[in-house]
Amino acid sequence: MPEDQLTTKHLDYHATARPMAAMEIDYPSDASTGLHAHPRCQLLYAIEGVMIVRSASGTWVVPPNRAVWLVAGLEHEVRMSGAVKIRTLFVDPQAAPHLPKTNCVVAVSPLLRELIVAAMRVPLDYEPDTRDERLMWLLLDELVEVSVLPLHLPMPQDRRLRRVCEALLARPDDVSTAEQWAQELKVTPKTIHRLFSKETGLTFGQWRQQARLLFALERLAHGERIIDVALDSGYASQSAFAAMFRKHFGMPPSAFYR
């Protein structure tokens, strides 16, 4: 769907007097929404396929058992990894004071998934005091209970640090140390560590590990061999990669997309 049609299609979902609206849209592999923003909060969920959501503040990888919560007004782009069937919710921020105040990836329980799917059949201007309204309020109640997951890669604003991060994104298997990057940028290693902490909330090592894991998630979504993903992500062996993956996500890479 062209971006201008996509924008027009969204307008009705934000103009409704109801606190929440549900919309479904399917995309082919490698499609992109282009940069855009919504005046309402958005729960972006796909029942099939993997979404890579990018904004100036960072990147999220969103597999089918996860969703991303985006605050109102965030300019973002969604790129599709495989054919993607999006089922999304637009939520009035005033109607959901207890929902997350920051952008984040959340777990989607079986109940939440079925509520999201059921919401696609609810009319845009559903009647009050009906099953449709009760279903939407139950959906909001479930959203309050979601668990936030570490699937975000924050991007710095400092141009020197951004250069480092963009290089690591282009080559996840790069093993250059913070000291080597400091020499490249003609700053002290202390400056590199201070900037990472200040601008991303992570250490240099934590940021690189997160970048590698998100790179691996996208590759795994395409069904690539774990050993190939492990080596291309900068790990010396499949077992070392699997151990880090399990420590981070609580499961082996082979089970993540089941």
C-alpha positions as CSV (number, residue, x, y, z in Angstrom):
1,M,0.0,0.0,0.0
2,P,1.5,3.4,-1.0
3,E,2.5,5.6,2.0
4,D,-0.2,8.3,1.2
5,Q,-2.9,5.6,1.2
6,L,-1.5,4.2,4.4
7,T,-1.7,7.7,6.0
8,T,-5.2,8.3,4.8
9,K,-6.3,4.8,6.1
10,H,-4.9,5.6,9.5
11,L,-6.9,8.9,9.9
12,D,-10.2,7.3,10.7
13,Y,-8.6,5.2,13.5
14,H,-7.3,8.4,15.2
15,A,-10.4,10.5,14.6
16,T,-12.8,8.0,16.3
17,A,-14.3,9.1,19.7
18,R,-13.7,5.6,21.0
19,P,-10.5,5.2,23.2
20,M,-9.1,2.3,21.1
21,A,-9.3,1.2,17.5
22,A,-8.0,-2.0,15.8
23,M,-6.6,-2.3,12.2
24,E,-5.3,-5.2,10.2
25,I,-2.9,-4.9,7.2
26,D,-0.7,-7.4,5.4
27,Y,2.7,-6.7,3.8
28,P,5.0,-8.7,1.5
29,S,8.6,-9.5,2.6
30,D,11.0,-6.5,2.6
31,A,8.2,-4.0,2.4
32,S,8.5,-0.8,4.4
33,T,5.9,1.6,5.8
34,G,8.3,4.6,5.4
35,L,8.8,7.1,8.2
36,H,5.5,8.1,9.8
37,A,4.0,8.9,13.2
38,H,0.6,8.5,14.9
39,P,-1.2,10.9,17.3
40,R,-2.3,7.9,19.4
41,C,-0.2,5.3,21.1
42,Q,0.2,2.1,19.0
43,L,0.5,-1.6,19.9
44,L,2.2,-3.0,16.8
45,Y,1.7,-6.8,16.5
46,A,2.1,-9.3,13.8
47,I,0.4,-12.7,13.8
48,E,2.9,-13.8,11.1
49,G,6.3,-12.6,10.1
50,V,8.9,-10.4,11.9
51,M,8.9,-6.6,12.0
52,I,12.0,-4.4,12.4
53,V,10.9,-1.1,13.8
54,R,13.3,1.8,13.5
55,S,13.3,5.3,15.0
56,A,15.9,7.9,15.7
57,S,16.2,6.6,19.2
58,G,16.8,3.0,18.4
59,T,15.7,-0.3,16.8
60,W,13.3,-3.0,17.9
61,V,13.1,-6.6,16.5
62,V,9.5,-7.9,16.9
63,P,8.8,-11.6,16.3
64,P,5.2,-13.0,16.3
65,N,5.2,-13.8,20.0
66,R,6.0,-10.2,20.8
67,A,4.6,-6.8,20.1
68,V,6.0,-3.3,20.3
69,W,4.4,-0.4,22.2
70,L,5.0,3.0,20.6
71,V,4.2,6.2,22.3
72,A,2.1,8.8,20.5
73,G,4.0,11.0,18.1
74,L,7.0,8.8,17.6
75,E,8.3,8.9,14.1
76,H,9.2,5.4,13.0
77,E,9.5,3.0,10.1
78,V,8.5,-0.7,10.0
79,R,10.4,-3.0,7.7
80,M,9.0,-6.5,7.1
81,S,11.2,-9.6,7.4
82,G,9.2,-12.2,5.6
83,A,5.5,-11.8,4.7
84,V,4.0,-10.0,7.7
85,K,0.4,-9.9,8.8
86,I,0.0,-6.9,11.1
87,R,-2.8,-6.6,13.7
88,T,-2.4,-3.2,15.3
89,L,-4.2,-1.2,18.0
90,F,-4.3,2.6,18.3
91,V,-4.9,3.8,21.8
92,D,-5.9,7.2,23.1
93,P,-3.1,8.1,25.7
94,Q,-5.8,9.7,27.9
95,A,-7.7,6.4,28.1
96,A,-4.7,4.4,29.2
97,P,-2.8,6.2,32.0
98,H,-1.3,2.9,33.3
99,L,0.2,1.7,30.0
100,P,3.9,2.1,29.3
101,K,5.2,5.7,29.0
102,T,8.1,4.6,26.8
103,N,8.6,2.6,23.6
104,C,9.2,-1.0,24.4
105,V,8.8,-4.6,23.2
106,V,6.3,-6.6,25.2
107,A,5.4,-10.3,25.5
108,V,2.1,-11.4,24.0
109,S,0.3,-14.0,26.0
110,P,-2.2,-16.5,24.3
111,L,-5.1,-14.5,25.8
112,L,-3.8,-11.2,24.6
113,R,-3.2,-12.6,21.1
114,E,-6.8,-13.9,20.9
115,L,-8.1,-10.5,22.2
116,I,-6.1,-8.7,19.5
117,V,-7.4,-11.0,16.8
118,A,-11.0,-10.6,18.1
119,A,-10.6,-6.8,18.2
120,M,-10.2,-6.8,14.4
121,R,-13.9,-7.7,14.1
122,V,-15.0,-4.8,16.3
123,P,-16.5,-1.8,14.4
124,L,-14.5,1.4,14.5
125,D,-17.2,3.3,16.3
126,Y,-18.5,0.5,18.5
127,E,-21.5,1.1,20.6
128,P,-21.1,1.7,24.4
129,D,-22.3,-0.9,26.9
130,T,-21.9,-3.7,24.3
131,R,-19.8,-6.9,24.1
132,D,-17.5,-5.0,21.7
133,E,-16.8,-2.3,24.2
134,R,-16.3,-4.8,27.0
135,L,-13.8,-6.7,24.8
136,M,-11.8,-3.6,24.1
137,W,-11.6,-2.7,27.8
138,L,-10.5,-6.2,28.6
139,L,-7.8,-5.8,26.0
140,L,-6.6,-2.7,27.7
141,D,-6.6,-4.5,31.1
142,E,-4.4,-7.2,29.6
143,L,-2.0,-4.6,28.1
144,V,-1.4,-3.2,31.6
145,E,-0.1,-6.7,32.7
146,V,2.4,-7.2,29.8
147,S,6.0,-7.9,30.5
148,V,8.6,-5.6,28.9
149,L,11.4,-7.4,27.1
150,P,15.0,-6.4,26.3
151,L,14.6,-6.2,22.5
152,H,15.6,-2.6,22.0
153,L,18.8,-1.2,20.7
154,P,19.2,2.5,21.6
155,M,21.1,4.7,19.2
156,P,23.3,7.6,20.5
157,Q,23.1,11.2,19.3
158,D,26.8,12.0,19.7
159,R,28.3,11.8,16.1
160,R,31.5,10.1,17.3
161,L,29.6,7.4,19.1
162,R,27.1,7.0,16.3
163,R,30.0,6.3,14.0
164,V,31.1,3.4,16.2
165,C,27.5,2.0,16.5
166,E,26.8,2.2,12.8
167,A,30.1,0.3,12.1
168,L,29.1,-2.4,14.6
169,L,25.7,-2.7,13.1
170,A,27.3,-3.1,9.6
171,R,29.7,-5.7,11.0
172,P,28.4,-7.5,14.0
173,D,31.4,-9.8,14.0
174,D,33.8,-6.9,14.5
175,V,35.8,-7.6,17.6
176,S,37.5,-4.2,18.0
177,T,37.8,-3.1,21.6
178,A,36.7,0.1,23.1
179,E,40.4,1.0,23.4
180,Q,40.8,0.5,19.7
181,W,37.8,2.6,18.9
182,A,39.1,5.3,21.2
183,Q,42.4,5.3,19.2
184,E,40.4,5.5,15.9
185,L,38.4,8.5,17.2
186,K,41.4,10.1,18.9
187,V,39.7,10.2,22.3
188,T,40.5,8.3,25.5
189,P,38.9,4.9,26.3
190,K,37.3,6.6,29.3
191,T,35.5,9.0,26.9
192,I,34.1,6.0,24.9
193,H,32.8,4.3,28.1
194,R,31.3,7.5,29.4
195,L,29.5,8.3,26.2
196,F,28.0,4.8,25.9
197,S,26.7,5.0,29.4
198,K,25.4,8.6,29.0
199,E,23.8,8.2,25.6
200,T,22.5,4.6,25.5
201,G,22.3,3.5,29.2
202,L,24.5,0.5,28.3
203,T,28.2,-0.2,28.4
204,F,30.2,-0.7,25.2
205,G,30.1,-4.4,25.7
206,Q,26.4,-4.5,26.5
207,W,25.5,-2.4,23.4
208,R,27.6,-4.6,21.1
209,Q,26.1,-7.8,22.6
210,Q,22.6,-6.4,22.1
211,A,23.3,-5.4,18.5
212,R,24.6,-8.9,17.8
213,L,21.5,-10.5,19.4
214,L,19.1,-8.4,17.4
215,F,21.1,-9.1,14.2
216,A,20.8,-12.8,15.0
217,L,17.1,-12.6,15.6
218,E,16.5,-11.2,12.2
219,R,18.7,-13.9,10.6
220,L,17.0,-16.6,12.6
221,A,13.6,-15.4,11.4
222,H,14.6,-16.3,7.9
223,G,15.4,-19.8,9.0
224,E,19.1,-19.6,8.6
225,R,21.4,-22.2,10.2
226,I,22.2,-21.4,13.8
227,I,25.9,-22.0,13.3
228,D,26.0,-19.5,10.4
229,V,24.2,-16.9,12.4
230,A,26.5,-17.5,15.4
231,L,29.7,-17.0,13.4
232,D,28.3,-14.0,11.5
233,S,27.2,-12.4,14.9
234,G,30.8,-12.5,16.2
235,Y,30.7,-15.7,18.3
236,A,33.5,-18.2,18.2
237,S,31.1,-21.2,18.2
238,Q,27.5,-22.2,18.1
239,S,27.6,-23.2,21.8
240,A,29.0,-19.8,22.9
241,F,26.2,-18.1,20.9
242,A,23.5,-20.4,22.3
243,A,24.8,-19.8,25.9
244,M,24.5,-16.1,25.5
245,F,21.2,-16.3,23.8
246,R,19.8,-18.5,26.6
247,K,21.1,-16.1,29.2
248,H,19.5,-13.2,27.5
249,F,16.1,-14.7,26.4
250,G,15.7,-17.7,28.7
251,M,15.6,-20.2,25.8
252,P,17.8,-21.6,23.1
253,P,17.8,-19.9,19.7
254,S,16.1,-22.9,18.1
255,A,13.0,-22.3,20.3
256,F,12.7,-18.5,20.0
257,Y,10.3,-18.5,17.1
258,R,8.2,-21.5,17.9
